[in-house]
């Protein structure tokens, strides 16, 4: 197999682990955790175990995505309006990378512990809403990327 094909395979595998994990956390873990006493601690334990997988998957996805762009000299595609999904992929990747590597470890854990002391239910509701938002933009991006990489455009009804 050539380098571009390997990059694409690794890219898709990274997205499956990363966004699949976000879907599991959003649709299964958070609703189950919210029903438990001490839901914040349960969520933080489980998410802490997944965070390393998510970090690895986002790194793999980012490196393989940039490799595909470089190998295909695809940078000019960012200037084409029909390629909106490339911008979306980059934006989602940047948001998650910042969350996983900077914001969460340096800020959110301390903030969440402080809020959990006063309003644990409110904290879990906010975390759930944030995850629903992140999953929604991720799935829209995946759908646009699948269609776009096969010559379609979901925005051109």
C-alpha atoms as a printed R data frame, in Angstrom:
    type eleno elety resid chain resno       x      y      z
1   ATOM     1    CA   UNK     A     1   0.000  0.000  0.000
2   ATOM     2    CA   UNK     A     2   1.157  3.524 -0.678
3   ATOM     3    CA   UNK     A     3   1.735  6.177  1.970
4   ATOM     4    CA   UNK     A     4  -1.480  8.089  1.210
5   ATOM     5    CA   UNK     A     5  -3.595  4.954  1.616
6   ATOM     6    CA   UNK     A     6  -1.912  4.140  4.944
7   ATOM     7    CA   UNK     A     7  -2.537  7.704  6.101
8   ATOM     8    CA   UNK     A     8  -6.218  7.380  5.195
9   ATOM     9    CA   UNK     A     9  -6.572  4.033  6.979
10  ATOM    10    CA   UNK     A    10  -4.928  5.423 10.126
11  ATOM    11    CA   UNK     A    11  -7.053  8.564  9.875
12  ATOM    12    CA   UNK     A    12 -10.315  6.618  9.775
13  ATOM    13    CA   UNK     A    13  -9.208  4.316 12.607
14  ATOM    14    CA   UNK     A    14  -8.303  7.349 14.725
15  ATOM    15    CA   UNK     A    15 -11.678  8.969 14.059
16  ATOM    16    CA   UNK     A    16 -13.535  5.749 14.909
17  ATOM    17    CA   UNK     A    17 -11.808  5.437 18.300
18  ATOM    18    CA   UNK     A    18 -12.007  9.151 19.104
19  ATOM    19    CA   UNK     A    19 -15.556 10.043 17.999
20  ATOM    20    CA   UNK     A    20 -16.860  6.594 18.932
21  ATOM    21    CA   UNK     A    21 -15.544  7.226 22.431
22  ATOM    22    CA   UNK     A    22 -17.199 10.636 22.533
23  ATOM    23    CA   UNK     A    23 -20.471  8.987 21.498
24  ATOM    24    CA   UNK     A    24 -20.128  6.365 24.249
25  ATOM    25    CA   UNK     A    25 -19.355  8.985 26.895
26  ATOM    26    CA   UNK     A    26 -22.219 11.230 25.739
27  ATOM    27    CA   UNK     A    27 -24.915  8.638 25.143
28  ATOM    28    CA   UNK     A    28 -24.086  5.925 27.706
29  ATOM    29    CA   UNK     A    29 -21.610  6.957 30.407
30  ATOM    30    CA   UNK     A    30 -22.955 10.387 31.289
31  ATOM    31    CA   UNK     A    31 -26.623  9.365 31.529
32  ATOM    32    CA   UNK     A    32 -25.647  6.370 33.710
33  ATOM    33    CA   UNK     A    33 -23.300  8.439 35.884
34  ATOM    34    CA   UNK     A    34 -25.914 11.155 36.433
35  ATOM    35    CA   UNK     A    35 -28.169  8.585 38.121
36  ATOM    36    CA   UNK     A    36 -25.512  7.643 40.691
37  ATOM    37    CA   UNK     A    37 -24.594  9.339 43.936
38  ATOM    38    CA   UNK     A    38 -21.218 11.003 43.572
39  ATOM    39    CA   UNK     A    39 -21.764 11.111 39.799
40  ATOM    40    CA   UNK     A    40 -18.933 13.579 39.248
41  ATOM    41    CA   UNK     A    41 -16.319 11.210 40.721
42  ATOM    42    CA   UNK     A    42 -17.624  8.244 38.727
43  ATOM    43    CA   UNK     A    43 -17.567 10.292 35.526
44  ATOM    44    CA   UNK     A    44 -14.088 11.661 36.177
45  ATOM    45    CA   UNK     A    45 -12.696  8.157 36.851
46  ATOM    46    CA   UNK     A    46 -14.170  6.659 33.697
47  ATOM    47    CA   UNK     A    47 -13.352  9.624 31.497
48  ATOM    48    CA   UNK     A    48  -9.812  9.719 32.888
49  ATOM    49    CA   UNK     A    49  -9.263  6.185 31.606
50  ATOM    50    CA   UNK     A    50 -10.603  7.130 28.159
51  ATOM    51    CA   UNK     A    51  -8.730 10.449 27.975
52  ATOM    52    CA   UNK     A    52  -5.453  8.737 27.078
53  ATOM    53    CA   UNK     A    53  -7.133  6.796 24.275
54  ATOM    54    CA   UNK     A    54  -8.752 10.019 23.047
55  ATOM    55    CA   UNK     A    55  -5.434 11.883 23.141
56  ATOM    56    CA   UNK     A    56  -3.719  9.144 21.154
57  ATOM    57    CA   UNK     A    57  -6.571  8.968 18.663
58  ATOM    58    CA   UNK     A    58  -6.639 12.741 18.119
59  ATOM    59    CA   UNK     A    59  -2.872 12.764 17.584
60  ATOM    60    CA   UNK     A    60  -3.146  9.897 15.100
61  ATOM    61    CA   UNK     A    61  -6.042 11.614 13.343
62  ATOM    62    CA   UNK     A    62  -4.245 14.948 13.138
63  ATOM    63    CA   UNK     A    63  -0.938 13.529 11.928
64  ATOM    64    CA   UNK     A    64  -2.590 11.301  9.335
65  ATOM    65    CA   UNK     A    65  -4.848 14.142  8.152
66  ATOM    66    CA   UNK     A    66  -1.919 16.474  7.662
67  ATOM    67    CA   UNK     A    67  -0.003 13.654  5.957
68  ATOM    68    CA   UNK     A    68  -2.865 13.127  3.481
69  ATOM    69    CA   UNK     A    69  -2.980 16.846  2.707
70  ATOM    70    CA   UNK     A    70   0.780 16.999  2.229
71  ATOM    71    CA   UNK     A    71   1.003 13.811  0.154
72  ATOM    72    CA   UNK     A    72  -1.835 14.890 -2.145
73  ATOM    73    CA   UNK     A    73  -0.852 18.584 -2.163
74  ATOM    74    CA   UNK     A    74  -4.451 19.190 -1.085
75  ATOM    75    CA   UNK     A    75  -3.949 22.519  0.661
76  ATOM    76    CA   UNK     A    76  -5.753 24.383 -2.148
77  ATOM    77    CA   UNK     A    77  -8.940 22.497 -1.355
78  ATOM    78    CA   UNK     A    78  -9.365 24.750  1.688
79  ATOM    79    CA   UNK     A    79 -10.098 27.619 -0.730
80  ATOM    80    CA   UNK     A    80 -13.031 25.773 -2.354
81  ATOM    81    CA   UNK     A    81 -16.423 26.467 -0.716
82  ATOM    82    CA   UNK     A    82 -17.667 22.933 -1.456
83  ATOM    83    CA   UNK     A    83 -14.869 21.588  0.707
84  ATOM    84    CA   UNK     A    84 -16.377 23.092  3.895
85  ATOM    85    CA   UNK     A    85 -15.933 19.751  5.624
86  ATOM    86    CA   UNK     A    86 -12.134 20.191  5.556
87  ATOM    87    CA   UNK     A    87 -12.538 23.355  7.622
88  ATOM    88    CA   UNK     A    88 -14.961 21.516  9.904
89  ATOM    89    CA   UNK     A    89 -12.519 18.620 10.385
90  ATOM    90    CA   UNK     A    90  -9.720 21.000 11.252
91  ATOM    91    CA   UNK     A    91 -11.935 23.012 13.632
92  ATOM    92    CA   UNK     A    92 -13.227 19.911 15.444
93  ATOM    93    CA   UNK     A    93  -9.694 18.549 15.701
94  ATOM    94    CA   UNK     A    94  -8.387 21.859 17.126
95  ATOM    95    CA   UNK     A    95 -11.257 22.060 19.657
96  ATOM    96    CA   UNK     A    96 -10.693 18.514 20.918
97  ATOM    97    CA   UNK     A    97  -6.905 18.826 20.916
98  ATOM    98    CA   UNK     A    98  -7.088 21.994 23.007
99  ATOM    99    CA   UNK     A    99  -9.648 20.394 25.338
100 ATOM   100    CA   UNK     A   100  -7.708 17.152 25.805
101 ATOM   101    CA   UNK     A   101  -4.182 18.544 26.055
102 ATOM   102    CA   UNK     A   102  -4.604 22.039 27.516
103 ATOM   103    CA   UNK     A   103  -7.995 23.081 28.892
104 ATOM   104    CA   UNK     A   104  -9.056 19.852 30.613
105 ATOM   105    CA   UNK     A   105  -5.820 19.038 32.453
106 ATOM   106    CA   UNK     A   106  -4.891 22.623 33.323
107 ATOM   107    CA   UNK     A   107  -8.297 24.130 34.090
108 ATOM   108    CA   UNK     A   108 -11.389 21.956 33.918
109 ATOM   109    CA   UNK     A   109 -10.554 19.356 36.565
110 ATOM   110    CA   UNK     A   110 -10.045 22.019 39.251
111 ATOM   111    CA   UNK     A   111 -13.067 23.997 38.090
112 ATOM   112    CA   UNK     A   112 -15.264 20.878 38.062
113 ATOM   113    CA   UNK     A   113 -14.213 19.910 41.597
114 ATOM   114    CA   UNK     A   114 -15.055 23.406 42.842
115 ATOM   115    CA   UNK     A   115 -18.473 23.435 41.132
116 ATOM   116    CA   UNK     A   116 -19.203 19.848 42.273
117 ATOM   117    CA   UNK     A   117 -18.995 20.942 45.927
118 ATOM   118    CA   UNK     A   118 -21.840 23.427 45.439
119 ATOM   119    CA   UNK     A   119 -23.907 22.103 42.527
120 ATOM   120    CA   UNK     A   120 -23.060 18.518 41.520
121 ATOM   121    CA   UNK     A   121 -26.267 18.028 39.498
122 ATOM   122    CA   UNK     A   122 -25.740 21.306 37.676
123 ATOM   123    CA   UNK     A   123 -22.154 20.353 36.907
124 ATOM   124    CA   UNK     A   124 -23.176 17.014 35.402
125 ATOM   125    CA   UNK     A   125 -25.896 18.737 33.361
126 ATOM   126    CA   UNK     A   126 -23.314 21.198 31.973
127 ATOM   127    CA   UNK     A   127 -20.879 18.389 31.187
128 ATOM   128    CA   UNK     A   128 -23.658 16.484 29.397
129 ATOM   129    CA   UNK     A   129 -24.626 19.556 27.341
130 ATOM   130    CA   UNK     A   130 -21.003 20.181 26.383
131 ATOM   131    CA   UNK     A   131 -20.611 16.572 25.267
132 ATOM   132    CA   UNK     A   132 -23.869 16.679 23.282
133 ATOM   133    CA   UNK     A   133 -22.609 19.792 21.492
134 ATOM   134    CA   UNK     A   134 -19.200 18.230 20.783
135 ATOM   135    CA   UNK     A   135 -20.753 14.983 19.555
136 ATOM   136    CA   UNK     A   136 -23.204 16.877 17.323
137 ATOM   137    CA   UNK     A   137 -20.533 18.947 15.582
138 ATOM   138    CA   UNK     A   138 -18.351 15.836 15.291
139 ATOM   139    CA   UNK     A   139 -21.078 13.774 13.622
140 ATOM   140    CA   UNK     A   140 -21.991 16.597 11.227
141 ATOM   141    CA   UNK     A   141 -18.315 16.835 10.332
142 ATOM   142    CA   UNK     A   142 -17.960 13.070  9.830
143 ATOM   143    CA   UNK     A   143 -21.057 13.002  7.616
144 ATOM   144    CA   UNK     A   144 -19.763 15.948  5.566
145 ATOM   145    CA   UNK     A   145 -16.304 14.397  5.271
146 ATOM   146    CA   UNK     A   146 -17.623 11.018  4.131
147 ATOM   147    CA   UNK     A   147 -19.833 12.635  1.496
148 ATOM   148    CA   UNK     A   148 -17.184 15.183  0.479
149 ATOM   149    CA   UNK     A   149 -14.355 12.685  0.166
150 ATOM   150    CA   UNK     A   150 -16.543 10.690 -2.216
151 ATOM   151    CA   UNK     A   151 -17.487 13.645 -4.407
152 ATOM   152    CA   UNK     A   152 -20.719 14.656 -2.694
153 ATOM   153    CA   UNK     A   153 -21.724 17.750 -0.771
154 ATOM   154    CA   UNK     A   154 -24.321 17.550  2.001
155 ATOM   155    CA   UNK     A   155 -24.899 21.295  1.787
156 ATOM   156    CA   UNK     A   156 -25.918 21.154 -1.881
157 ATOM   157    CA   UNK     A   157 -29.447 19.782 -1.590
